[in-house]
C-alpha cells in the first residue's frame, strides 16, 4: 500500500464529525468491495469516500 493511502487510513481512524449528508450512487460491486475494505480497516465508508474526493480535488487544483 502506498504511503499516501496509509496516511489517509490513519487519519480516518482518528475521525472528524463536521459533516453534511450527500447521496452517492455506486456500482454494487464497487460498493461491496469498498464495504469489505472499510470493515477490515474499521473505518466508515463515508469517511474514506470523503478523503478520496478531497485528494482528487487537491490534485486537480494543483494543475
TIVO-2410 file (N, C-alpha, C; in nm, 3 decimals):
# residues 63
REC num residu      c1      c2      c3 atome chaine
REC   1      X   0.085  -0.118   0.000     N      A
REC   1      X   0.000   0.000   0.000    CA      A
REC   1      X   0.089   0.124   0.000     C      A
REC   2      X   0.051   0.223  -0.079     N      A
REC   2      X   0.131   0.345  -0.089    CA      A
REC   2      X   0.127   0.425   0.041     C      A
REC   3      X   0.229   0.506   0.060     N      A
REC   3      X   0.240   0.588   0.181    CA      A
REC   3      X   0.121   0.681   0.198     C      A
REC   4      X   0.073   0.741   0.088     N      A
REC   4      X  -0.041   0.832   0.094    CA      A
REC   4      X  -0.166   0.759   0.141     C      A
REC   5      X  -0.187   0.638   0.092     N      A
REC   5      X  -0.304   0.560   0.132    CA      A
REC   5      X  -0.297   0.526   0.281     C      A
REC   6      X  -0.179   0.493   0.329     N      A
REC   6      X  -0.164   0.462   0.471    CA      A
REC   6      X  -0.194   0.583   0.558     C      A
REC   7      X  -0.151   0.701   0.515     N      A
REC   7      X  -0.177   0.821   0.595    CA      A
REC   7      X  -0.325   0.856   0.594     C      A
REC   8      X  -0.394   0.832   0.482     N      A
REC   8      X  -0.538   0.855   0.477    CA      A
REC   8      X  -0.609   0.763   0.575     C      A
REC   9      X  -0.573   0.635   0.575     N      A
REC   9      X  -0.636   0.540   0.667    CA      A
REC   9      X  -0.610   0.578   0.812     C      A
REC  10      X  -0.490   0.622   0.843     N      A
REC  10      X  -0.458   0.664   0.980    CA      A
REC  10      X  -0.544   0.782   1.022     C      A
REC  11      X  -0.558   0.882   0.934     N      A
REC  11      X  -0.640   0.999   0.963    CA      A
REC  11      X  -0.786   0.961   0.983     C      A
REC  12      X  -0.835   0.869   0.901     N      A
REC  12      X  -0.976   0.829   0.910    CA      A
REC  12      X  -1.007   0.760   1.042     C      A
REC  13      X  -0.913   0.683   1.091     N      A
REC  13      X  -0.936   0.612   1.217    CA      A
REC  13      X  -0.945   0.709   1.335     C      A
REC  14      X  -0.888   0.829   1.321     N      A
REC  14      X  -0.896   0.929   1.427    CA      A
REC  14      X  -1.031   0.998   1.427     C      A
REC  15      X  -1.094   1.013   1.310     N      A
REC  15      X  -1.230   1.064   1.299    CA      A
REC  15      X  -1.245   1.215   1.305     C      A
REC  16      X  -1.343   1.264   1.232     N      A
REC  16      X  -1.385   1.404   1.231    CA      A
REC  16      X  -1.537   1.402   1.215     C      A
REC  17      X  -1.608   1.497   1.276     N      A
REC  17      X  -1.753   1.489   1.271    CA      A
REC  17      X  -1.825   1.616   1.229     C      A
REC  18      X  -1.773   1.697   1.141     N      A
REC  18      X  -1.847   1.812   1.089    CA      A
REC  18      X  -1.889   1.780   0.945     C      A
REC  19      X  -1.998   1.706   0.931     N      A
REC  19      X  -2.035   1.650   0.801    CA      A
REC  19      X  -2.178   1.687   0.762     C      A
REC  20      X  -2.200   1.695   0.630     N      A
REC  20      X  -2.333   1.709   0.572    CA      A
REC  20      X  -2.364   1.580   0.498     C      A
REC  21      X  -2.491   1.551   0.484     N      A
REC  21      X  -2.533   1.429   0.413    CA      A
REC  21      X  -2.535   1.455   0.263     C      A
REC  22      X  -2.477   1.362   0.187     N      A
REC  22      X  -2.475   1.368   0.041    CA      A
REC  22      X  -2.509   1.229  -0.011     C      A
REC  23      X  -2.598   1.224  -0.108     N      A
REC  23      X  -2.633   1.096  -0.170    CA      A
REC  23      X  -2.529   1.062  -0.275     C      A
REC  24      X  -2.486   0.937  -0.278     N      A
REC  24      X  -2.385   0.893  -0.372    CA      A
REC  24      X  -2.426   0.755  -0.424     C      A
REC  25      X  -2.432   0.742  -0.554     N      A
REC  25      X  -2.468   0.614  -0.614    CA      A
REC  25      X  -2.343   0.545  -0.667     C      A
REC  26      X  -2.323   0.420  -0.625     N      A
REC  26      X  -2.208   0.341  -0.666    CA      A
REC  26      X  -2.254   0.210  -0.728     C      A
REC  27      X  -2.174   0.158  -0.817     N      A
REC  27      X  -2.197   0.025  -0.871    CA      A
REC  27      X  -2.197  -0.075  -0.754     C      A
REC  28      X  -2.282  -0.174  -0.760     N      A
REC  28      X  -2.293  -0.270  -0.649    CA      A
REC  28      X  -2.162  -0.339  -0.617     C      A
REC  29      X  -2.091  -0.380  -0.722     N      A
REC  29      X  -1.963  -0.449  -0.699    CA      A
REC  29      X  -1.861  -0.357  -0.631     C      A
REC  30      X  -1.856  -0.233  -0.676     N      A
REC  30      X  -1.765  -0.135  -0.615    CA      A
REC  30      X  -1.804  -0.112  -0.470     C      A
REC  31      X  -1.933  -0.097  -0.445     N      A
REC  31      X  -1.981  -0.074  -0.309    CA      A
REC  31      X  -1.945  -0.191  -0.217     C      A
REC  32      X  -1.961  -0.313  -0.265     N      A
REC  32      X  -1.929  -0.430  -0.182    CA      A
REC  32      X  -1.779  -0.437  -0.153     C      A
REC  33      X  -1.696  -0.407  -0.252     N      A
REC  33      X  -1.552  -0.407  -0.229    CA      A
REC  33      X  -1.514  -0.299  -0.128     C      A
REC  34      X  -1.575  -0.183  -0.142     N      A
REC  34      X  -1.548  -0.073  -0.050    CA      A
REC  34      X  -1.593  -0.108   0.091     C      A
REC  35      X  -1.710  -0.169   0.101     N      A
REC  35      X  -1.764  -0.208   0.232    CA      A
REC  35      X  -1.673  -0.311   0.300     C      A
REC  36      X  -1.627  -0.410   0.224     N      A
REC  36      X  -1.538  -0.512   0.279    CA      A
REC  36      X  -1.407  -0.451   0.327     C      A
REC  37      X  -1.352  -0.362   0.246     N      A
REC  37      X  -1.226  -0.297   0.283    CA      A
REC  37      X  -1.243  -0.215   0.410     C      A
REC  38      X  -1.348  -0.135   0.415     N      A
REC  38      X  -1.371  -0.048   0.531    CA      A
REC  38      X  -1.399  -0.129   0.657     C      A
REC  39      X  -1.468  -0.240   0.643     N      A
REC  39      X  -1.494  -0.326   0.759    CA      A
REC  39      X  -1.363  -0.382   0.813     C      A
REC  40      X  -1.275  -0.423   0.724     N      A
REC  40      X  -1.146  -0.477   0.765    CA      A
REC  40      X  -1.057  -0.373   0.832     C      A
REC  41      X  -1.068  -0.248   0.788     N      A
REC  41      X  -0.987  -0.140   0.843    CA      A
REC  41      X  -1.056  -0.068   0.960     C      A
REC  42      X  -1.181  -0.104   0.985     N      A
REC  42      X  -1.263  -0.043   1.091    CA      A
REC  42      X  -1.278   0.107   1.073     C      A
REC  43      X  -1.313   0.149   0.952     N      A
REC  43      X  -1.341   0.289   0.922    CA      A
REC  43      X  -1.475   0.297   0.851     C      A
REC  44      X  -1.533   0.416   0.851     N      A
REC  44      X  -1.662   0.434   0.784    CA      A
REC  44      X  -1.639   0.459   0.635     C      A
REC  45      X  -1.728   0.401   0.553     N      A
REC  45      X  -1.717   0.420   0.409    CA      A
REC  45      X  -1.726   0.568   0.373     C      A
REC  46      X  -1.814   0.640   0.438     N      A
REC  46      X  -1.831   0.782   0.406    CA      A
REC  46      X  -1.703   0.861   0.432     C      A
REC  47      X  -1.630   0.825   0.536     N      A
REC  47      X  -1.503   0.894   0.565    CA      A
REC  47      X  -1.400   0.867   0.456     C      A
REC  48      X  -1.393   0.743   0.412     N      A
REC  48      X  -1.298   0.709   0.307    CA      A
REC  48      X  -1.332   0.780   0.176     C      A
REC  49      X  -1.459   0.781   0.139     N      A
REC  49      X  -1.502   0.849   0.016    CA      A
REC  49      X  -1.470   0.998   0.025     C      A
REC  50      X  -1.495   1.057   0.140     N      A
REC  50      X  -1.465   1.199   0.158    CA      A
REC  50      X  -1.317   1.227   0.136     C      A
REC  51      X  -1.231   1.147   0.196     N      A
REC  51      X  -1.087   1.169   0.182    CA      A
REC  51      X  -1.041   1.150   0.038     C      A
REC  52      X  -1.098   1.051  -0.031     N      A
REC  52      X  -1.063   1.030  -0.171    CA      A
REC  52      X  -1.103   1.151  -0.256     C      A
REC  53      X  -1.220   1.206  -0.230     N      A
REC  53      X  -1.266   1.324  -0.303    CA      A
REC  53      X  -1.177   1.443  -0.272     C      A
REC  54      X  -1.141   1.461  -0.145     N      A
REC  54      X  -1.051   1.571  -0.107    CA      A
REC  54      X  -0.917   1.561  -0.179     C      A
REC  55      X  -0.860   1.442  -0.182     N      A
REC  55      X  -0.731   1.421  -0.250    CA      A
REC  55      X  -0.745   1.450  -0.400     C      A
REC  56      X  -0.855   1.403  -0.459     N      A
REC  56      X  -0.880   1.427  -0.601    CA      A
REC  56      X  -0.887   1.576  -0.630     C      A
REC  57      X  -0.964   1.649  -0.551     N      A
REC  57      X  -0.979   1.792  -0.572    CA      A
REC  57      X  -0.847   1.867  -0.552     C      A
REC  58      X  -0.769   1.824  -0.456     N      A
REC  58      X  -0.638   1.886  -0.433    CA      A
REC  58      X  -0.548   1.867  -0.554     C      A
REC  59      X  -0.545   1.746  -0.606     N      A
REC  59      X  -0.460   1.719  -0.723    CA      A
REC  59      X  -0.508   1.795  -0.846     C      A
REC  60      X  -0.638   1.805  -0.865     N      A
REC  60      X  -0.693   1.877  -0.980    CA      A
REC  60      X  -0.660   2.026  -0.970     C      A
REC  61      X  -0.672   2.083  -0.851     N      A
REC  61      X  -0.647   2.225  -0.832    CA      A
REC  61      X  -0.499   2.261  -0.842     C      A
REC  62      X  -0.410   2.164  -0.824     N      A
REC  62      X  -0.266   2.189  -0.833    CA      A
REC  62      X  -0.219   2.197  -0.978     C      A
REC  63      X  -0.299   2.151  -1.070     N      A
REC  63      X  -0.259   2.152  -1.212    CA      A
REC  63      X  -0.261   2.288  -1.269     C      A
***
